[in-house]
Amino acid sequence: MLEDLLLEMNDINDLSTAEQEKIMVVKTYSPGITTIERFMRRLFVWAIVTQSSDVHIEGRGGERNPTVYLHVRTPKGMVNFIYRGESGEHFQEKMFSLTGTPQGGSTGVTISTRFSMELPAHYARKHGLKPKEDTPYAIDLRVEYTRTFDGFCFVARLLDQQRAPTLRELNLPYVLLDTILKTVEEPSGLILTSGPTGSGKTTLLNAILGHLNDGKRSIVTIENPVEYRLHGDGPIKQLQVRGDFTFERALRSVLRSDPDVILVGEIRDEETMDIVLKAAQTGHMVLSTVHANSAHETISRLRKLNADPYIVAEALKLVVAQRLMNRYEGEFSRRSLTRAEKDWLRINGIDWGDSIREVTSDNKNGKVGLIEAVVIDANIKQLIRSGNADSTALYRLAKDQTQYESLASAGLRAVESLGCHIKDCMITLESNVDAEAHPNQRIVLAKQYGLSLTQVSAAIDANMIAHDNNTDSVDVAPLEKSLKDLQEETLCVEE
């Protein structure tokens, strides 16, 4: 199947030898590896053109004569293929060559590395890509190698800076986007994100950095590994943590190099947490990630890192939890909810109705980002200072913030209007046991006015836009009036 798809990339042969070699640099020459190189060039170019996120190359059955399995995670799902051509044993050699990894007895069991590819601008445009001016279309690939019990495995993550969305291209609700923009424009502070691998944290943080990368700020990133390469006119330094060069050592060094914005890939221990907080208090905007299930749990997680509550209250500005959900293409129709679905909705405070409007198709068509954001306002600051900032208390203060949307309610909104499935929400999104007794403001308004969460979100955004754009002395209509008008329109349509 994959081999048939790769026929689309046969036009690579029309490029000059120099252009082909720039796409995938050759470091080792032999008849066998040349065969594999041509195949892999088409494979990776096809993955780039189809906007795929990952390419898996697995050799099973020993290194000398392995069966090679190839898997590409496309926007429509995983494509699987068994390589049945010649010279399959050279896949591992070629990947080591591309990544500059020494081969032999010293090769580790696991290795994190990377390599780059460049498509000629005219070739990229031919396949629907958008290179900048006439420069090559450059792609970074982050590679994780693992020696398995009967072979090898390479997983290459495609990091396409040209496709990386800006903050305004993430299709965030207006109120949420406005909250993020106002926070990152502050002169200092700490913004924390949380979520499992593949939840979109890197995309969001890269979009924030893109907004801040205006040539007027000195930007430093400390990552393991470096995800996206930043380009710009201002000072940019990207450091990769490895071996003895730890996050805390890198961060101590960075603080002496005149940074304005610091990205720390992950806060893993007390020492890094302590330095991050001090940096956020002394004139730096700091972005980082912490392992937690929700935005309010992220704040309480800092207690386990023995962070000083007074410093946290002053430094922390915004906490975001994120997930990515599959989007499906097709027609919407209304169906009855199952008992399990009703129970999941009830636990998350969404206990109205016996049916749901949902896409019926299982054909995947990209991803939808769900974001739960908590602003560290005066009430939450006071709670954090008290030392009693448990997740329940934090949630009850955050749930009525204008921009706040729990992951579960954001998930249901995505089901209603963006093509997601409720079964995916039940699997991917953790339930909030406090929500049943204390639903968030958007859920309360939806139930009160008989509206969908999508309608409530749109009304909140419209009301905020009206306030922001109002330059006259005329008062903007309150949100309640907008919701009541929507309620009457909905009733008229139903009748």
Secondary structure as the mmCIF struct_conf table of DSSP 4:
data_model
#
loop_
_struct_conf.conf_type_id
_struct_conf.id
_struct_conf.beg_label_comp_id
_struct_conf.beg_label_asym_id
_struct_conf.beg_label_seq_id
_struct_conf.end_label_comp_id
_struct_conf.end_label_asym_id
_struct_conf.end_label_seq_id
HELX_RH_AL_P HELX_RH_AL_P1 LEU A 2 LEU A 6
HELX_RH_3T_P HELX_RH_3T_P1 LEU A 7 ASP A 14
BEND BEND1 LEU A 15 LEU A 15
HELX_RH_AL_P HELX_RH_AL_P2 THR A 17 ILE A 23
BEND BEND2 MET A 24 MET A 24
HELX_RH_AL_P HELX_RH_AL_P3 PRO A 31 VAL A 49
TURN_TY1_P TURN_TY1_P1 THR A 50 GLN A 51
STRN STRN1 ASP A 54 ARG A 60
BEND BEND3 GLY A 61 GLY A 61
BEND BEND4 GLU A 63 ASN A 65
HELX_LH_PP_P HELX_LH_PP_P1 PRO A 66 PRO A 66
STRN STRN2 THR A 67 THR A 74
TURN_TY1_P TURN_TY1_P2 PRO A 75 LYS A 76
STRN STRN3 GLY A 77 TYR A 83
BEND BEND5 GLY A 85 GLU A 86
TURN_TY1_P TURN_TY1_P3 GLY A 88 GLU A 89
HELX_RH_AL_P HELX_RH_AL_P4 HIS A 90 THR A 99
TURN_TY1_P TURN_TY1_P4 GLY A 100 GLY A 100
BEND BEND6 GLY A 104 GLY A 104
TURN_TY1_P TURN_TY1_P5 GLY A 105 SER A 106
BEND BEND7 VAL A 109 VAL A 109
STRN STRN4 THR A 110 LEU A 119
HELX_RH_AL_P HELX_RH_AL_P5 ALA A 121 LYS A 126
TURN_TY1_P TURN_TY1_P6 HIS A 127 GLY A 128
BEND BEND8 LYS A 132 LYS A 132
TURN_TY1_P TURN_TY1_P7 GLU A 133 ASP A 134
BEND BEND9 THR A 135 THR A 135
STRN STRN5 TYR A 137 THR A 148
TURN_TY1_P TURN_TY1_P8 PHE A 149 ASP A 150
STRN STRN6 GLY A 151 LEU A 159
TURN_TY1_P TURN_TY1_P9 GLN A 161 ARG A 163
HELX_LH_PP_P HELX_LH_PP_P2 ALA A 164 THR A 166
HELX_RH_3T_P HELX_RH_3T_P2 LEU A 167 LEU A 170
HELX_RH_AL_P HELX_RH_AL_P6 TYR A 174 VAL A 184
TURN_TY1_P TURN_TY1_P10 GLU A 185 GLU A 185
BEND BEND10 GLU A 186 SER A 188
STRN STRN7 GLY A 189 SER A 194
TURN_TY1_P TURN_TY1_P11 THR A 197 GLY A 198
BEND BEND11 SER A 199 GLY A 200
HELX_RH_AL_P HELX_RH_AL_P7 LYS A 201 LEU A 212
BEND BEND12 ASP A 214 ARG A 217
STRN STRN8 ILE A 219 GLU A 223
BEND BEND13 ASN A 224 PRO A 225
BEND BEND14 TYR A 228 TYR A 228
BEND BEND15 ASP A 233 GLY A 234
STRN STRN9 ILE A 236 GLN A 240
STRN STRN10 ARG A 242 ARG A 242
TURN_TY1_P TURN_TY1_P12 GLY A 243 ASP A 244
STRN STRN11 PHE A 245 PHE A 245
HELX_RH_AL_P HELX_RH_AL_P8 PHE A 247 VAL A 254
TURN_TY1_P TURN_TY1_P13 LEU A 255 ARG A 256
BEND BEND16 SER A 257 SER A 257
BEND BEND17 ASP A 260 ASP A 260
STRN STRN12 VAL A 261 VAL A 264
BEND BEND18 GLY A 265 GLY A 265
BEND BEND19 ASP A 269 ASP A 269
HELX_RH_AL_P HELX_RH_AL_P9 GLU A 270 GLN A 281
TURN_TY1_P TURN_TY1_P14 THR A 282 GLY A 283
STRN STRN13 MET A 285 THR A 289
BEND BEND20 ASN A 293 SER A 294
HELX_RH_AL_P HELX_RH_AL_P10 ALA A 295 LYS A 304
TURN_TY1_P TURN_TY1_P15 LEU A 305 ASN A 306
HELX_RH_AL_P HELX_RH_AL_P11 PRO A 309 ALA A 315
STRN STRN14 LEU A 316 TYR A 328
BEND BEND21 GLY A 330 GLY A 330
STRN STRN15 PHE A 332 SER A 336
HELX_LH_PP_P HELX_LH_PP_P3 LEU A 337 THR A 338
HELX_RH_AL_P HELX_RH_AL_P12 ARG A 339 ILE A 347
TURN_TY1_P TURN_TY1_P16 ASN A 348 GLY A 349
BEND BEND22 ASP A 354 ASP A 354
STRN STRN16 SER A 355 VAL A 359
STRN STRN17 LYS A 364 VAL A 375
HELX_RH_AL_P HELX_RH_AL_P13 ALA A 378 SER A 386
TURN_TY1_P TURN_TY1_P17 GLY A 387 GLY A 387
HELX_RH_AL_P HELX_RH_AL_P14 SER A 391 ALA A 398
TURN_TY1_P TURN_TY1_P18 LYS A 399 ASP A 400
BEND BEND23 GLN A 401 GLN A 401
TURN_TY1_P TURN_TY1_P19 THR A 402 GLN A 403
HELX_RH_AL_P HELX_RH_AL_P15 LEU A 407 SER A 417
BEND BEND24 LEU A 418 LEU A 418
HELX_RH_AL_P HELX_RH_AL_P16 ILE A 422 THR A 428
BEND BEND25 LEU A 429 LEU A 429
HELX_LH_PP_P HELX_LH_PP_P4 GLU A 430 SER A 431
TURN_TY1_P TURN_TY1_P20 VAL A 433 ALA A 437
BEND BEND26 HIS A 438 HIS A 438
HELX_RH_AL_P HELX_RH_AL_P17 GLN A 441 TYR A 449
TURN_TY1_P TURN_TY1_P21 GLY A 450 GLY A 450
HELX_RH_AL_P HELX_RH_AL_P18 LEU A 453 ASN A 469
BEND BEND27 ASP A 472 VAL A 474
HELX_LH_PP_P HELX_LH_PP_P5 ASP A 475 PRO A 478
HELX_RH_AL_P HELX_RH_AL_P19 LEU A 479 GLU A 494
#
